[in-house]
Amino acid sequence: MMGRVVQGLRAWYNSLICPISFFIHNSTRGVLLFFVISFLGFFATVGIGSVVSNRYAVLVAFMVMFIITIIAFFTVFIDGLRSLADALPMLVEELRGRAPPGDTEVPLCLVEYFGGRATEVLSKLYTLSLIITLIVMYYLIIMSGGLASSLMTGPSLSLNETMRTTSLFTEEVPTAFRTTVDITLGILGVVITVAFSLGSLLIGRGVVDAETLRVVHGVRFRSLMWLSIAITLVIVSMMLPPIVSIVFIAPMILAITISLVTYLTLATTVIEHMQLPRGRPRRRLGRLRGPWG
Protein backbone atom coordinates (compact mmCIF):
# COMPACT_ATOMS: atom_id res chain seq x y z
CA MET A 1 0.00 0.00 0.00
CA MET A 2 2.80 2.40 0.96
CA GLY A 3 4.62 1.55 -2.27
CA ARG A 4 1.59 2.57 -4.33
CA VAL A 5 1.31 5.86 -2.46
CA VAL A 6 5.00 6.63 -3.02
CA GLN A 7 4.68 5.66 -6.68
CA GLY A 8 1.63 7.89 -7.08
CA LEU A 9 3.36 10.84 -5.40
CA ARG A 10 6.41 10.33 -7.60
CA ALA A 11 4.25 10.23 -10.73
CA TRP A 12 2.45 13.42 -9.64
CA TYR A 13 5.80 15.11 -8.96
CA ASN A 14 7.19 14.11 -12.35
CA SER A 15 3.99 15.21 -14.12
CA LEU A 16 4.40 18.66 -12.55
CA ILE A 17 8.17 19.09 -12.87
CA CYS A 18 8.41 17.84 -16.47
CA PRO A 19 6.17 20.50 -18.11
CA ILE A 20 7.67 23.26 -15.93
CA SER A 21 11.14 22.25 -17.14
CA PHE A 22 9.78 22.13 -20.69
CA PHE A 23 8.34 25.64 -20.38
CA ILE A 24 11.57 27.07 -18.94
CA HIS A 25 13.83 25.57 -21.59
CA ASN A 26 11.55 26.64 -24.46
CA SER A 27 10.82 30.19 -23.35
CA THR A 28 12.09 33.11 -25.38
CA ARG A 29 15.44 34.57 -24.35
CA GLY A 30 14.02 37.83 -23.01
CA VAL A 31 11.44 36.12 -20.80
CA LEU A 32 13.99 33.63 -19.50
CA LEU A 33 16.44 36.44 -18.75
CA PHE A 34 13.73 38.30 -16.82
CA PHE A 35 13.09 35.18 -14.73
CA VAL A 36 16.79 34.53 -14.01
CA ILE A 37 17.48 38.14 -13.01
CA SER A 38 14.42 38.30 -10.73
CA PHE A 39 15.32 34.92 -9.19
CA LEU A 40 18.88 36.01 -8.45
CA GLY A 41 17.61 39.35 -7.15
CA PHE A 42 15.28 37.57 -4.75
CA PHE A 43 18.10 35.52 -3.23
CA ALA A 44 20.34 38.57 -3.15
CA THR A 45 17.67 40.36 -1.11
CA VAL A 46 17.51 37.42 1.30
CA GLY A 47 21.30 37.50 1.67
CA ILE A 48 21.44 41.25 2.22
CA GLY A 49 18.64 41.02 4.77
CA SER A 50 20.78 38.83 7.01
CA VAL A 51 23.37 41.60 7.47
CA VAL A 52 21.26 44.78 7.30
CA SER A 53 19.82 46.17 10.52
CA ASN A 54 16.85 48.00 8.98
CA ARG A 55 14.30 45.18 9.12
CA TYR A 56 11.46 47.24 7.68
CA ALA A 57 13.38 48.10 4.49
CA VAL A 58 14.47 44.47 4.16
CA LEU A 59 10.88 43.25 4.57
CA VAL A 60 9.57 45.63 1.90
CA ALA A 61 12.40 44.72 -0.50
CA PHE A 62 11.80 41.01 0.13
CA MET A 63 8.09 41.31 -0.67
CA VAL A 64 8.76 43.36 -3.82
CA MET A 65 11.35 40.89 -5.14
CA PHE A 66 9.13 37.94 -4.26
CA ILE A 67 6.24 39.44 -6.24
CA ILE A 68 8.53 40.18 -9.21
CA THR A 69 9.88 36.61 -9.13
CA ILE A 70 6.38 35.11 -9.09
CA ILE A 71 5.35 37.33 -12.02
CA ALA A 72 8.50 36.29 -13.91
CA PHE A 73 7.78 32.61 -13.29
CA PHE A 74 4.20 33.02 -14.50
CA THR A 75 5.45 34.87 -17.59
CA VAL A 76 7.72 31.91 -18.36
CA PHE A 77 4.74 29.57 -17.99
CA ILE A 78 2.56 31.59 -20.36
CA ASP A 79 5.38 32.02 -22.87
CA GLY A 80 6.11 28.29 -22.74
CA LEU A 81 2.58 27.52 -23.93
CA ARG A 82 3.74 28.52 -27.41
CA SER A 83 6.14 25.56 -27.47
CA LEU A 84 3.48 23.33 -25.94
CA ALA A 85 1.15 24.19 -28.83
CA ASP A 86 3.90 23.03 -31.20
CA ALA A 87 4.24 19.80 -29.22
CA LEU A 88 0.51 18.95 -29.22
CA PRO A 89 0.66 16.92 -32.47
CA MET A 90 3.07 14.56 -30.69
CA LEU A 91 0.88 14.27 -27.59
CA VAL A 92 -2.62 13.85 -29.05
CA GLU A 93 -3.35 10.43 -30.56
CA GLU A 94 -5.80 11.81 -33.11
CA LEU A 95 -3.01 14.01 -34.50
CA ARG A 96 -0.29 11.35 -34.84
CA GLY A 97 -0.96 10.89 -38.55
CA ARG A 98 -1.09 14.64 -39.06
CA ALA A 99 2.05 15.46 -37.09
CA PRO A 100 4.65 17.19 -39.24
CA PRO A 101 7.67 15.04 -40.13
CA GLY A 102 11.07 16.28 -39.10
CA ASP A 103 13.04 16.92 -35.94
CA THR A 104 10.36 18.24 -33.59
CA GLU A 105 11.26 16.62 -30.26
CA VAL A 106 9.12 16.26 -27.16
CA PRO A 107 10.52 14.94 -23.86
CA LEU A 108 9.45 11.39 -23.06
CA CYS A 109 8.07 12.40 -19.66
CA LEU A 110 5.70 14.86 -21.34
CA VAL A 111 4.38 12.16 -23.68
CA GLU A 112 4.15 9.66 -20.81
CA TYR A 113 2.10 11.83 -18.46
CA PHE A 114 0.12 13.99 -20.89
CA GLY A 115 -0.23 11.88 -24.04
CA GLY A 116 -3.55 10.33 -25.06
CA ARG A 117 -6.75 11.23 -26.82
CA ALA A 118 -7.51 14.89 -27.45
CA THR A 119 -10.06 15.36 -24.66
CA GLU A 120 -7.79 13.60 -22.14
CA VAL A 121 -4.73 15.65 -23.11
CA LEU A 122 -6.63 18.93 -22.92
CA SER A 123 -8.14 17.95 -19.56
CA LYS A 124 -4.71 17.13 -18.09
CA LEU A 125 -3.23 20.36 -19.40
CA TYR A 126 -6.17 22.35 -17.99
CA THR A 127 -5.62 20.75 -14.57
CA LEU A 128 -1.91 21.59 -14.72
CA SER A 129 -2.65 25.18 -15.73
CA LEU A 130 -5.25 25.52 -12.96
CA ILE A 131 -2.85 24.27 -10.27
CA ILE A 132 0.05 26.51 -11.34
CA THR A 133 -2.16 29.59 -11.84
CA LEU A 134 -3.95 29.07 -8.51
CA ILE A 135 -0.65 28.88 -6.63
CA VAL A 136 0.65 31.98 -8.42
CA MET A 137 -2.55 33.97 -7.75
CA TYR A 138 -2.59 33.07 -4.04
CA TYR A 139 1.02 34.10 -3.55
CA LEU A 140 0.56 37.32 -5.53
CA ILE A 141 -2.55 38.40 -3.63
CA ILE A 142 -1.20 37.49 -0.20
CA MET A 143 2.20 39.10 -0.76
CA SER A 144 0.66 42.17 -2.42
CA GLY A 145 -1.69 42.56 0.53
CA GLY A 146 1.22 42.21 2.95
CA LEU A 147 3.23 44.78 1.01
CA ALA A 148 0.33 47.25 0.98
CA SER A 149 -0.20 46.72 4.72
CA SER A 150 3.52 47.28 5.44
CA LEU A 151 3.62 50.48 3.39
CA MET A 152 0.41 51.69 5.03
CA THR A 153 1.52 51.08 8.63
CA GLY A 154 5.18 52.03 8.15
CA PRO A 155 8.00 50.67 10.31
CA SER A 156 5.76 49.64 13.22
CA LEU A 157 7.33 48.59 16.47
CA SER A 158 5.44 45.33 16.82
CA LEU A 159 3.11 42.95 15.06
CA ASN A 160 0.29 43.93 17.41
CA GLU A 161 0.65 47.57 16.40
CA THR A 162 0.58 46.63 12.73
CA MET A 163 -2.58 44.55 13.19
CA ARG A 164 -4.23 47.34 15.22
CA THR A 165 -3.47 49.98 12.57
CA THR A 166 -4.73 47.74 9.80
CA SER A 167 -7.96 47.00 11.66
CA LEU A 168 -8.56 50.72 12.28
CA PHE A 169 -8.09 51.42 8.58
CA THR A 170 -10.57 48.73 7.53
CA GLU A 171 -13.09 49.95 10.11
CA GLU A 172 -12.94 53.49 8.73
CA VAL A 173 -13.76 52.57 5.14
CA PRO A 174 -15.91 49.41 5.31
CA THR A 175 -18.65 50.67 2.99
CA ALA A 176 -16.33 51.99 0.28
CA PHE A 177 -14.21 48.83 0.47
CA ARG A 178 -17.25 46.56 0.25
CA THR A 179 -18.68 48.54 -2.68
CA THR A 180 -15.37 48.46 -4.56
CA VAL A 181 -15.03 44.69 -4.10
CA ASP A 182 -18.63 44.06 -5.22
CA ILE A 183 -18.25 46.23 -8.34
CA THR A 184 -14.97 44.55 -9.25
CA LEU A 185 -16.43 41.07 -8.80
CA GLY A 186 -19.52 42.03 -10.81
CA ILE A 187 -17.41 43.34 -13.69
CA LEU A 188 -15.26 40.20 -13.53
CA GLY A 189 -18.38 38.02 -13.72
CA VAL A 190 -19.65 39.88 -16.79
CA VAL A 191 -16.25 39.65 -18.50
CA ILE A 192 -16.02 35.92 -17.80
CA THR A 193 -19.52 35.26 -19.12
CA VAL A 194 -19.06 37.26 -22.33
CA ALA A 195 -15.58 35.91 -23.04
CA PHE A 196 -16.44 32.26 -22.66
CA SER A 197 -19.82 32.51 -24.31
CA LEU A 198 -18.13 33.92 -27.41
CA GLY A 199 -15.27 31.44 -27.12
CA SER A 200 -17.59 28.45 -26.92
CA LEU A 201 -19.63 29.66 -29.88
CA LEU A 202 -16.66 30.45 -32.12
CA ILE A 203 -14.55 27.38 -31.39
CA GLY A 204 -14.98 24.63 -33.95
CA ARG A 205 -17.15 26.63 -36.34
CA GLY A 206 -17.42 24.90 -39.71
CA VAL A 207 -16.33 21.50 -38.36
CA VAL A 208 -17.83 18.65 -40.38
CA ASP A 209 -15.65 15.73 -39.28
CA ALA A 210 -17.36 13.53 -36.66
CA GLU A 211 -14.16 12.90 -34.71
CA THR A 212 -13.34 16.60 -34.52
CA LEU A 213 -16.94 17.43 -33.61
CA ARG A 214 -16.70 15.09 -30.63
CA VAL A 215 -13.68 17.03 -29.36
CA VAL A 216 -15.51 20.34 -29.92
CA HIS A 217 -18.48 19.15 -27.86
CA GLY A 218 -16.17 18.01 -25.06
CA VAL A 219 -14.41 21.38 -25.01
CA ARG A 220 -17.66 23.34 -24.99
CA PHE A 221 -19.24 21.39 -22.12
CA ARG A 222 -16.05 21.46 -20.04
CA SER A 223 -15.87 25.23 -20.54
CA LEU A 224 -19.52 25.52 -19.52
CA MET A 225 -18.90 23.52 -16.34
CA TRP A 226 -15.98 25.66 -15.20
CA LEU A 227 -17.73 28.86 -16.28
CA SER A 228 -20.65 27.89 -14.02
CA ILE A 229 -18.22 27.27 -11.15
CA ALA A 230 -16.56 30.67 -11.69
CA ILE A 231 -19.90 32.53 -11.74
CA THR A 232 -21.01 30.67 -8.59
CA LEU A 233 -17.80 31.73 -6.84
CA VAL A 234 -18.44 35.34 -7.88
CA ILE A 235 -21.94 35.20 -6.33
CA VAL A 236 -20.68 33.54 -3.15
CA SER A 237 -17.82 36.04 -2.78
CA MET A 238 -20.30 38.94 -2.81
CA MET A 239 -21.93 37.48 0.31
CA LEU A 240 -18.68 37.03 2.23
CA PRO A 241 -16.59 39.64 4.05
CA PRO A 242 -14.36 41.60 1.63
CA ILE A 243 -11.10 40.28 3.09
CA VAL A 244 -12.26 36.67 2.73
CA SER A 245 -13.40 37.32 -0.83
CA ILE A 246 -10.09 38.86 -1.83
CA VAL A 247 -7.78 36.38 -0.11
CA PHE A 248 -9.60 33.09 -0.71
CA ILE A 249 -12.19 33.45 -3.48
CA ALA A 250 -10.60 35.94 -5.90
CA PRO A 251 -7.53 33.73 -6.59
CA MET A 252 -9.83 30.84 -7.50
CA ILE A 253 -11.86 32.97 -9.90
CA LEU A 254 -8.74 34.40 -11.55
CA ALA A 255 -7.12 30.96 -11.80
CA ILE A 256 -10.23 29.45 -13.42
CA THR A 257 -10.48 32.35 -15.86
CA ILE A 258 -6.83 32.27 -16.97
CA SER A 259 -6.82 28.46 -17.15
CA LEU A 260 -9.97 28.44 -19.28
CA VAL A 261 -8.41 30.93 -21.69
CA THR A 262 -5.37 28.65 -21.90
CA TYR A 263 -7.63 25.62 -22.34
CA LEU A 264 -9.60 27.22 -25.19
CA THR A 265 -6.39 28.36 -26.88
CA LEU A 266 -4.87 24.87 -26.81
CA ALA A 267 -8.21 23.31 -27.82
CA THR A 268 -8.38 25.63 -30.83
CA THR A 269 -4.88 24.53 -31.82
CA VAL A 270 -5.84 20.86 -31.57
CA ILE A 271 -9.03 21.35 -33.58
CA GLU A 272 -7.17 23.25 -36.30
CA HIS A 273 -4.66 20.40 -36.57
CA MET A 274 -7.44 17.81 -36.71
CA GLN A 275 -9.09 19.58 -39.63
CA LEU A 276 -5.97 19.26 -41.76
CA PRO A 277 -5.90 16.34 -44.22
CA ARG A 278 -3.95 13.36 -42.90
CA GLY A 279 -0.49 13.09 -44.38
CA ARG A 280 -0.52 16.57 -45.90
CA PRO A 281 2.97 18.13 -45.84
CA ARG A 282 3.25 21.24 -43.71
CA ARG A 283 5.86 23.69 -42.55
CA ARG A 284 8.47 22.18 -40.27
CA LEU A 285 8.10 23.47 -36.74
CA GLY A 286 11.77 23.22 -35.91
CA ARG A 287 13.43 21.48 -33.05
CA LEU A 288 12.35 22.46 -29.56
CA ARG A 289 15.16 23.40 -27.24
CA GLY A 290 15.56 21.51 -24.02
CA PRO A 291 17.83 19.40 -21.79
CA TRP A 292 16.54 16.13 -23.26
CA GLY A 293 18.47 16.45 -26.52
Secondary structure, 3 states (H helix, E strand, C coil): CHHHHHHHHHHHHHHHHHHHHHHHHCCCHHHHHHHHHHHHHHHHHHHHHCCCCCHHHHHHHHHHHHHHHHHHHHHHHHHHHHHHHHHHHHHEHHHHHHCCCCCCCCCHHHHHHHCECHHHHHHHHHHHHHHHHHHHHHHHHHHHHHHHHHHHHCCCCCHHHHHHHHHHHHHHCHHHHHHHHHHHHHHHHHHHHHHHHHHHHHCCCCCCCHHHHHHHHHHHHHHHHHHHHHHHHHHHHHHCCHHHHHHHHHHHHHHHHHHHHHHHHHHHHHHHHHCCCCCCCCCCCCCCCCCCC
